[in-house]
Amino acid sequence: MIEFLRNTRRSLIKQNQMGRYLKYAIGEIIPVMVGILLALQVNTLNTPLLKFSMWLLGF
């Protein structure tokens, strides 16, 4: 999959299609950002539960 994306990027740059390349770049950045935000949200939701569990166990 990574090789496919790399080849797509190279061919778009070679063909001088910057508009399509920018769409491609944004299409790669958005899923990464969504994943990071999702991980932060899960961490935020898990913190109070972890503190409560530690309180129950006496730590």
mmCIF file of the N, C-alpha and C atoms, coordinates in Angstrom:
data_MODEL
# 
_entry.id   MODEL 
# 
loop_
_atom_site.group_PDB 
_atom_site.id 
_atom_site.type_symbol 
_atom_site.label_atom_id 
_atom_site.label_alt_id 
_atom_site.label_comp_id 
_atom_site.label_asym_id 
_atom_site.label_entity_id 
_atom_site.label_seq_id 
_atom_site.pdbx_PDB_ins_code 
_atom_site.Cartn_x 
_atom_site.Cartn_y 
_atom_site.Cartn_z 
_atom_site.occupancy 
_atom_site.B_iso_or_equiv 
_atom_site.pdbx_formal_charge 
_atom_site.auth_seq_id 
_atom_site.auth_comp_id 
_atom_site.auth_asym_id 
_atom_site.auth_atom_id 
_atom_site.pdbx_PDB_model_num 
ATOM 1   N N  . MET A 1 1  ? 0.828   -1.193 0.000   1.00 0.00 ? 1  MET A N  1 
ATOM 2   C CA . MET A 1 1  ? 0.000   0.000  0.000   1.00 0.00 ? 1  MET A CA 1 
ATOM 3   C C  . MET A 1 1  ? 0.869   1.253  0.000   1.00 0.00 ? 1  MET A C  1 
ATOM 4   N N  . ILE A 1 2  ? 1.914   1.259  0.815   1.00 0.00 ? 2  ILE A N  1 
ATOM 5   C CA . ILE A 1 2  ? 2.783   2.429  0.877   1.00 0.00 ? 2  ILE A CA 1 
ATOM 6   C C  . ILE A 1 2  ? 3.465   2.657  -0.468  1.00 0.00 ? 2  ILE A C  1 
ATOM 7   N N  . GLU A 1 3  ? 3.883   1.582  -1.110  1.00 0.00 ? 3  GLU A N  1 
ATOM 8   C CA . GLU A 1 3  ? 4.532   1.705  -2.424  1.00 0.00 ? 3  GLU A CA 1 
ATOM 9   C C  . GLU A 1 3  ? 3.557   2.300  -3.441  1.00 0.00 ? 3  GLU A C  1 
ATOM 10  N N  . PHE A 1 4  ? 2.295   1.894  -3.380  1.00 0.00 ? 4  PHE A N  1 
ATOM 11  C CA . PHE A 1 4  ? 1.282   2.445  -4.278  1.00 0.00 ? 4  PHE A CA 1 
ATOM 12  C C  . PHE A 1 4  ? 1.132   3.949  -4.068  1.00 0.00 ? 4  PHE A C  1 
ATOM 13  N N  . LEU A 1 5  ? 1.064   4.367  -2.813  1.00 0.00 ? 5  LEU A N  1 
ATOM 14  C CA . LEU A 1 5  ? 0.923   5.793  -2.521  1.00 0.00 ? 5  LEU A CA 1 
ATOM 15  C C  . LEU A 1 5  ? 2.157   6.572  -2.955  1.00 0.00 ? 5  LEU A C  1 
ATOM 16  N N  . ARG A 1 6  ? 3.319   5.987  -2.755  1.00 0.00 ? 6  ARG A N  1 
ATOM 17  C CA . ARG A 1 6  ? 4.558   6.646  -3.164  1.00 0.00 ? 6  ARG A CA 1 
ATOM 18  C C  . ARG A 1 6  ? 4.604   6.814  -4.680  1.00 0.00 ? 6  ARG A C  1 
ATOM 19  N N  . ASN A 1 7  ? 4.213   5.773  -5.407  1.00 0.00 ? 7  ASN A N  1 
ATOM 20  C CA . ASN A 1 7  ? 4.187   5.853  -6.872  1.00 0.00 ? 7  ASN A CA 1 
ATOM 21  C C  . ASN A 1 7  ? 3.168   6.882  -7.357  1.00 0.00 ? 7  ASN A C  1 
ATOM 22  N N  . THR A 1 8  ? 2.017   6.940  -6.708  1.00 0.00 ? 8  THR A N  1 
ATOM 23  C CA . THR A 1 8  ? 1.003   7.928  -7.076  1.00 0.00 ? 8  THR A CA 1 
ATOM 24  C C  . THR A 1 8  ? 1.539   9.335  -6.890  1.00 0.00 ? 8  THR A C  1 
ATOM 25  N N  . ARG A 1 9  ? 2.186   9.575  -5.771  1.00 0.00 ? 9  ARG A N  1 
ATOM 26  C CA . ARG A 1 9  ? 2.745   10.897 -5.494  1.00 0.00 ? 9  ARG A CA 1 
ATOM 27  C C  . ARG A 1 9  ? 3.784   11.276 -6.533  1.00 0.00 ? 9  ARG A C  1 
ATOM 28  N N  . ARG A 1 10 ? 4.679   10.359 -6.837  1.00 0.00 ? 10 ARG A N  1 
ATOM 29  C CA . ARG A 1 10 ? 5.732   10.646 -7.817  1.00 0.00 ? 10 ARG A CA 1 
ATOM 30  C C  . ARG A 1 10 ? 5.156   10.937 -9.195  1.00 0.00 ? 10 ARG A C  1 
ATOM 31  N N  . SER A 1 11 ? 4.161   10.147 -9.614  1.00 0.00 ? 11 SER A N  1 
ATOM 32  C CA . SER A 1 11 ? 3.601   10.363 -10.953 1.00 0.00 ? 11 SER A CA 1 
ATOM 33  C C  . SER A 1 11 ? 2.862   11.695 -11.028 1.00 0.00 ? 11 SER A C  1 
ATOM 34  N N  . LEU A 1 12 ? 2.167   12.087 -9.976  1.00 0.00 ? 12 LEU A N  1 
ATOM 35  C CA . LEU A 1 12 ? 1.466   13.371 -9.993  1.00 0.00 ? 12 LEU A CA 1 
ATOM 36  C C  . LEU A 1 12 ? 2.449   14.532 -10.047 1.00 0.00 ? 12 LEU A C  1 
ATOM 37  N N  . ILE A 1 13 ? 3.565   14.410 -9.340  1.00 0.00 ? 13 ILE A N  1 
ATOM 38  C CA . ILE A 1 13 ? 4.566   15.474 -9.374  1.00 0.00 ? 13 ILE A CA 1 
ATOM 39  C C  . ILE A 1 13 ? 5.222   15.534 -10.750 1.00 0.00 ? 13 ILE A C  1 
ATOM 40  N N  . LYS A 1 14 ? 5.528   14.375 -11.338 1.00 0.00 ? 14 LYS A N  1 
ATOM 41  C CA . LYS A 1 14 ? 6.149   14.344 -12.665 1.00 0.00 ? 14 LYS A CA 1 
ATOM 42  C C  . LYS A 1 14 ? 5.238   14.959 -13.721 1.00 0.00 ? 14 LYS A C  1 
ATOM 43  N N  . GLN A 1 15 ? 3.946   14.717 -13.608 1.00 0.00 ? 15 GLN A N  1 
ATOM 44  C CA . GLN A 1 15 ? 2.998   15.222 -14.598 1.00 0.00 ? 15 GLN A CA 1 
ATOM 45  C C  . GLN A 1 15 ? 2.635   16.686 -14.346 1.00 0.00 ? 15 GLN A C  1 
ATOM 46  N N  . ASN A 1 16 ? 3.238   17.282 -13.321 1.00 0.00 ? 16 ASN A N  1 
ATOM 47  C CA . ASN A 1 16 ? 3.030   18.694 -12.988 1.00 0.00 ? 16 ASN A CA 1 
ATOM 48  C C  . ASN A 1 16 ? 1.556   18.985 -12.686 1.00 0.00 ? 16 ASN A C  1 
ATOM 49  N N  . GLN A 1 17 ? 0.932   18.122 -11.909 1.00 0.00 ? 17 GLN A N  1 
ATOM 50  C CA . GLN A 1 17 ? -0.464  18.290 -11.522 1.00 0.00 ? 17 GLN A CA 1 
ATOM 51  C C  . GLN A 1 17 ? -0.522  18.602 -10.030 1.00 0.00 ? 17 GLN A C  1 
ATOM 52  N N  . MET A 1 18 ? -0.162  19.829 -9.693  1.00 0.00 ? 18 MET A N  1 
ATOM 53  C CA . MET A 1 18 ? -0.064  20.201 -8.284  1.00 0.00 ? 18 MET A CA 1 
ATOM 54  C C  . MET A 1 18 ? -1.425  20.186 -7.585  1.00 0.00 ? 18 MET A C  1 
ATOM 55  N N  . GLY A 1 19 ? -2.491  20.555 -8.284  1.00 0.00 ? 19 GLY A N  1 
ATOM 56  C CA . GLY A 1 19 ? -3.820  20.543 -7.671  1.00 0.00 ? 19 GLY A CA 1 
ATOM 57  C C  . GLY A 1 19 ? -4.212  19.146 -7.226  1.00 0.00 ? 19 GLY A C  1 
ATOM 58  N N  . ARG A 1 20 ? -3.980  18.170 -8.082  1.00 0.00 ? 20 ARG A N  1 
ATOM 59  C CA . ARG A 1 20 ? -4.298  16.781 -7.727  1.00 0.00 ? 20 ARG A CA 1 
ATOM 60  C C  . ARG A 1 20 ? -3.373  16.291 -6.618  1.00 0.00 ? 20 ARG A C  1 
ATOM 61  N N  . TYR A 1 21 ? -2.109  16.741 -6.651  1.00 0.00 ? 21 TYR A N  1 
ATOM 62  C CA . TYR A 1 21 ? -1.175  16.328 -5.610  1.00 0.00 ? 21 TYR A CA 1 
ATOM 63  C C  . TYR A 1 21 ? -1.595  16.893 -4.258  1.00 0.00 ? 21 TYR A C  1 
ATOM 64  N N  . LEU A 1 22 ? -2.055  18.140 -4.237  1.00 0.00 ? 22 LEU A N  1 
ATOM 65  C CA . LEU A 1 22 ? -2.499  18.729 -2.972  1.00 0.00 ? 22 LEU A CA 1 
ATOM 66  C C  . LEU A 1 22 ? -3.718  17.989 -2.426  1.00 0.00 ? 22 LEU A C  1 
ATOM 67  N N  . LYS A 1 23 ? -4.645  17.597 -3.301  1.00 0.00 ? 23 LYS A N  1 
ATOM 68  C CA . LYS A 1 23 ? -5.795  16.799 -2.854  1.00 0.00 ? 23 LYS A CA 1 
ATOM 69  C C  . LYS A 1 23 ? -5.331  15.468 -2.273  1.00 0.00 ? 23 LYS A C  1 
ATOM 70  N N  . TYR A 1 24 ? -4.355  14.865 -2.926  1.00 0.00 ? 24 TYR A N  1 
ATOM 71  C CA . TYR A 1 24 ? -3.797  13.602 -2.453  1.00 0.00 ? 24 TYR A CA 1 
ATOM 72  C C  . TYR A 1 24 ? -3.148  13.791 -1.080  1.00 0.00 ? 24 TYR A C  1 
ATOM 73  N N  . ALA A 1 25 ? -2.381  14.880 -0.930  1.00 0.00 ? 25 ALA A N  1 
ATOM 74  C CA . ALA A 1 25 ? -1.689  15.130 0.336   1.00 0.00 ? 25 ALA A CA 1 
ATOM 75  C C  . ALA A 1 25 ? -2.687  15.357 1.463   1.00 0.00 ? 25 ALA A C  1 
ATOM 76  N N  . ILE A 1 26 ? -3.715  16.141 1.196   1.00 0.00 ? 26 ILE A N  1 
ATOM 77  C CA . ILE A 1 26 ? -4.743  16.384 2.211   1.00 0.00 ? 26 ILE A CA 1 
ATOM 78  C C  . ILE A 1 26 ? -5.467  15.083 2.545   1.00 0.00 ? 26 ILE A C  1 
ATOM 79  N N  . GLY A 1 27 ? -5.688  14.255 1.543   1.00 0.00 ? 27 GLY A N  1 
ATOM 80  C CA . GLY A 1 27 ? -6.331  12.960 1.766   1.00 0.00 ? 27 GLY A CA 1 
ATOM 81  C C  . GLY A 1 27 ? -5.510  12.036 2.642   1.00 0.00 ? 27 GLY A C  1 
ATOM 82  N N  . GLU A 1 28 ? -4.202  12.236 2.676   1.00 0.00 ? 28 GLU A N  1 
ATOM 83  C CA . GLU A 1 28 ? -3.365  11.434 3.566   1.00 0.00 ? 28 GLU A CA 1 
ATOM 84  C C  . GLU A 1 28 ? -3.279  12.041 4.957   1.00 0.00 ? 28 GLU A C  1 
ATOM 85  N N  . ILE A 1 29 ? -3.308  13.351 5.047   1.00 0.00 ? 29 ILE A N  1 
ATOM 86  C CA . ILE A 1 29 ? -3.146  14.032 6.332   1.00 0.00 ? 29 ILE A CA 1 
ATOM 87  C C  . ILE A 1 29 ? -4.394  13.899 7.196   1.00 0.00 ? 29 ILE A C  1 
ATOM 88  N N  . ILE A 1 30 ? -5.566  14.003 6.595   1.00 0.00 ? 30 ILE A N  1 
ATOM 89  C CA . ILE A 1 30 ? -6.815  13.979 7.366   1.00 0.00 ? 30 ILE A CA 1 
ATOM 90  C C  . ILE A 1 30 ? -6.997  12.684 8.156   1.00 0.00 ? 30 ILE A C  1 
ATOM 91  N N  . PRO A 1 31 ? -6.789  11.489 7.587   1.00 0.00 ? 31 PRO A N  1 
ATOM 92  C CA . PRO A 1 31 ? -6.948  10.274 8.407   1.00 0.00 ? 31 PRO A CA 1 
ATOM 93  C C  . PRO A 1 31 ? -5.959  10.206 9.579   1.00 0.00 ? 31 PRO A C  1 
ATOM 94  N N  . VAL A 1 32 ? -4.759  10.725 9.385   1.00 0.00 ? 32 VAL A N  1 
ATOM 95  C CA . VAL A 1 32 ? -3.781  10.741 10.476  1.00 0.00 ? 32 VAL A CA 1 
ATOM 96  C C  . VAL A 1 32 ? -4.269  11.657 11.591  1.00 0.00 ? 32 VAL A C  1 
ATOM 97  N N  . MET A 1 33 ? -4.777  12.835 11.225  1.00 0.00 ? 33 MET A N  1 
ATOM 98  C CA . MET A 1 33 ? -5.285  13.766 12.233  1.00 0.00 ? 33 MET A CA 1 
ATOM 99  C C  . MET A 1 33 ? -6.475  13.176 12.978  1.00 0.00 ? 33 MET A C  1 
ATOM 100 N N  . VAL A 1 34 ? -7.364  12.511 12.259  1.00 0.00 ? 34 VAL A N  1 
ATOM 101 C CA . VAL A 1 34 ? -8.529  11.890 12.898  1.00 0.00 ? 34 VAL A CA 1 
ATOM 102 C C  . VAL A 1 34 ? -8.075  10.818 13.885  1.00 0.00 ? 34 VAL A C  1 
ATOM 103 N N  . GLY A 1 35 ? -7.083  10.031 13.507  1.00 0.00 ? 35 GLY A N  1 
ATOM 104 C CA . GLY A 1 35 ? -6.561  9.001  14.407  1.00 0.00 ? 35 GLY A CA 1 
ATOM 105 C C  . GLY A 1 35 ? -5.952  9.584  15.667  1.00 0.00 ? 35 GLY A C  1 
ATOM 106 N N  . ILE A 1 36 ? -5.202  10.664 15.520  1.00 0.00 ? 36 ILE A N  1 
ATOM 107 C CA . ILE A 1 36 ? -4.587  11.313 16.684  1.00 0.00 ? 36 ILE A CA 1 
ATOM 108 C C  . ILE A 1 36 ? -5.661  11.883 17.599  1.00 0.00 ? 36 ILE A C  1 
ATOM 109 N N  . LEU A 1 37 ? -6.645  12.567 17.023  1.00 0.00 ? 37 LEU A N  1 
ATOM 110 C CA . LEU A 1 37 ? -7.719  13.137 17.840  1.00 0.00 ? 37 LEU A CA 1 
ATOM 111 C C  . LEU A 1 37 ? -8.532  12.049 18.538  1.00 0.00 ? 37 LEU A C  1 
ATOM 112 N N  . LEU A 1 38 ? -8.752  10.940 17.872  1.00 0.00 ? 38 LEU A N  1 
ATOM 113 C CA . LEU A 1 38 ? -9.468  9.824  18.483  1.00 0.00 ? 38 LEU A CA 1 
ATOM 114 C C  . LEU A 1 38 ? -8.674  9.251  19.656  1.00 0.00 ? 38 LEU A C  1 
ATOM 115 N N  . ALA A 1 39 ? -7.372  9.104  19.482  1.00 0.00 ? 39 ALA A N  1 
ATOM 116 C CA . ALA A 1 39 ? -6.532  8.591  20.570  1.00 0.00 ? 39 ALA A CA 1 
ATOM 117 C C  . ALA A 1 39 ? -6.539  9.543  21.761  1.00 0.00 ? 39 ALA A C  1 
ATOM 118 N N  . LEU A 1 40 ? -6.494  10.836 21.500  1.00 0.00 ? 40 LEU A N  1 
ATOM 119 C CA . LEU A 1 40 ? -6.547  11.811 22.595  1.00 0.00 ? 40 LEU A CA 1 
ATOM 120 C C  . LEU A 1 40 ? -7.882  11.753 23.324  1.00 0.00 ? 40 LEU A C  1 
ATOM 121 N N  . GLN A 1 41 ? -8.954  11.576 22.581  1.00 0.00 ? 41 GLN A N  1 
ATOM 122 C CA . GLN A 1 41 ? -10.275 11.491 23.197  1.00 0.00 ? 41 GLN A CA 1 
ATOM 123 C C  . GLN A 1 41 ? -10.390 10.249 24.075  1.00 0.00 ? 41 GLN A C  1 
ATOM 124 N N  . VAL A 1 42 ? -9.904  9.128  23.601  1.00 0.00 ? 42 VAL A N  1 
ATOM 125 C CA . VAL A 1 42 ? -9.936  7.893  24.394  1.00 0.00 ? 42 VAL A CA 1 
ATOM 126 C C  . VAL A 1 42 ? -9.110  8.069  25.658  1.00 0.00 ? 42 VAL A C  1 
ATOM 127 N N  . ASN A 1 43 ? -7.953  8.704  25.534  1.00 0.00 ? 43 ASN A N  1 
ATOM 128 C CA . ASN A 1 43 ? -7.104  8.943  26.697  1.00 0.00 ? 43 ASN A CA 1 
ATOM 129 C C  . ASN A 1 43 ? -7.813  9.846  27.703  1.00 0.00 ? 43 ASN A C  1 
ATOM 130 N N  . THR A 1 44 ? -8.491  10.872 27.214  1.00 0.00 ? 44 THR A N  1 
ATOM 131 C CA . THR A 1 44 ? -9.210  11.792 28.091  1.00 0.00 ? 44 THR A CA 1 
ATOM 132 C C  . THR A 1 44 ? -10.341 11.073 28.822  1.00 0.00 ? 44 THR A C  1 
ATOM 133 N N  . LEU A 1 45 ? -11.033 10.191 28.127  1.00 0.00 ? 45 LEU A N  1 
ATOM 134 C CA . LEU A 1 45 ? -12.125 9.456  28.759  1.00 0.00 ? 45 LEU A CA 1 
ATOM 135 C C  . LEU A 1 45 ? -11.615 8.415  29.745  1.00 0.00 ? 45 LEU A C  1 
ATOM 136 N N  . ASN A 1 46 ? -10.417 7.896  29.518  1.00 0.00 ? 46 ASN A N  1 
ATOM 137 C CA . ASN A 1 46 ? -9.875  6.834  30.348  1.00 0.00 ? 46 ASN A CA 1 
ATOM 138 C C  . ASN A 1 46 ? -9.238  7.369  31.636  1.00 0.00 ? 46 ASN A C  1 
ATOM 139 N N  . THR A 1 47 ? -8.787  8.605  31.646  1.00 0.00 ? 47 THR A N  1 
ATOM 140 C CA . THR A 1 47 ? -8.074  9.153  32.803  1.00 0.00 ? 47 THR A CA 1 
ATOM 141 C C  . THR A 1 47 ? -8.912  9.134  34.083  1.00 0.00 ? 47 THR A C  1 
ATOM 142 N N  . PRO A 1 48 ? -10.161 9.622  34.079  1.00 0.00 ? 48 PRO A N  1 
ATOM 143 C CA . PRO A 1 48 ? -10.946 9.564  35.323  1.00 0.00 ? 48 PRO A CA 1 
ATOM 144 C C  . PRO A 1 48 ? -11.177 8.130  35.811  1.00 0.00 ? 48 PRO A C  1 
ATOM 145 N N  . LEU A 1 49 ? -11.386 7.206  34.891  1.00 0.00 ? 49 LEU A N  1 
ATOM 146 C CA . LEU A 1 49 ? -11.583 5.809  35.269  1.00 0.00 ? 49 LEU A CA 1 
ATOM 147 C C  . LEU A 1 49 ? -10.326 5.250  35.918  1.00 0.00 ? 49 LEU A C  1 
ATOM 148 N N  . LEU A 1 50 ? -9.178  5.591  35.377  1.00 0.00 ? 50 LEU A N  1 
ATOM 149 C CA . LEU A 1 50 ? -7.912  5.133  35.941  1.00 0.00 ? 50 LEU A CA 1 
ATOM 150 C C  . LEU A 1 50 ? -7.702  5.709  37.339  1.00 0.00 ? 50 LEU A C  1 
ATOM 151 N N  . LYS A 1 51 ? -7.999  6.989  37.513  1.00 0.00 ? 51 LYS A N  1 
ATOM 152 C CA . LYS A 1 51 ? -7.854  7.615  38.838  1.00 0.00 ? 51 LYS A CA 1 
ATOM 153 C C  . LYS A 1 51 ? -8.796  6.968  39.848  1.00 0.00 ? 51 LYS A C  1 
ATOM 154 N N  . PHE A 1 52 ? -10.028 6.689  39.424  1.00 0.00 ? 52 PHE A N  1 
ATOM 155 C CA . PHE A 1 52 ? -10.989 6.046  40.313  1.00 0.00 ? 52 PHE A CA 1 
ATOM 156 C C  . PHE A 1 52 ? -10.528 4.643  40.690  1.00 0.00 ? 52 PHE A C  1 
ATOM 157 N N  . SER A 1 53 ? -10.004 3.903  39.727  1.00 0.00 ? 53 SER A N  1 
ATOM 158 C CA . SER A 1 53 ? -9.509  2.553  39.999  1.00 0.00 ? 53 SER A CA 1 
ATOM 159 C C  . SER A 1 53 ? -8.350  2.591  40.985  1.00 0.00 ? 53 SER A C  1 
ATOM 160 N N  . MET A 1 54 ? -7.463  3.557  40.816  1.00 0.00 ? 54 MET A N  1 
ATOM 161 C CA . MET A 1 54 ? -6.329  3.676  41.737  1.00 0.00 ? 54 MET A CA 1 
ATOM 162 C C  . MET A 1 54 ? -6.818  4.053  43.133  1.00 0.00 ? 54 MET A C  1 
ATOM 163 N N  . TRP A 1 55 ? -7.861  4.893  43.216  1.00 0.00 ? 55 TRP A N  1 
ATOM 164 C CA . TRP A 1 55 ? -8.421  5.276  44.502  1.00 0.00 ? 55 TRP A CA 1 
ATOM 165 C C  . TRP A 1 55 ? -9.032  4.060  45.194  1.00 0.00 ? 55 TRP A C  1 
ATOM 166 N N  . LEU A 1 56 ? -9.738  3.215  44.427  1.00 0.00 ? 56 LEU A N  1 
ATOM 167 C CA . LEU A 1 56 ? -10.341 2.016  45.003  1.00 0.00 ? 56 LEU A CA 1 
ATOM 168 C C  . LEU A 1 56 ? -9.283  1.058  45.536  1.00 0.00 ? 56 LEU A C  1 
ATOM 169 N N  . LEU A 1 57 ? -8.164  0.957  44.815  1.00 0.00 ? 57 LEU A N  1 
ATOM 170 C CA . LEU A 1 57 ? -7.105  0.044  45.221  1.00 0.00 ? 57 LEU A CA 1 
ATOM 171 C C  . LEU A 1 57 ? -6.201  0.633  46.300  1.00 0.00 ? 57 LEU A C  1 
ATOM 172 N N  . GLY A 1 58 ? -6.348  1.920  46.569  1.00 0.00 ? 58 GLY A N  1 
ATOM 173 C CA . GLY A 1 58 ? -5.572  2.550  47.627  1.00 0.00 ? 58 GLY A CA 1 
ATOM 174 C C  . GLY A 1 58 ? -4.206  3.035  47.197  1.00 0.00 ? 58 GLY A C  1 
ATOM 175 N N  . PHE A 1 59 ? -4.018  3.304  45.925  1.00 0.00 ? 59 PHE A N  1 
ATOM 176 C CA . PHE A 1 59 ? -2.729  3.821  45.447  1.00 0.00 ? 59 PHE A CA 1 
ATOM 177 C C  . PHE A 1 59 ? -2.744  5.311  45.426  1.00 0.00 ? 59 PHE A C  1 
# 
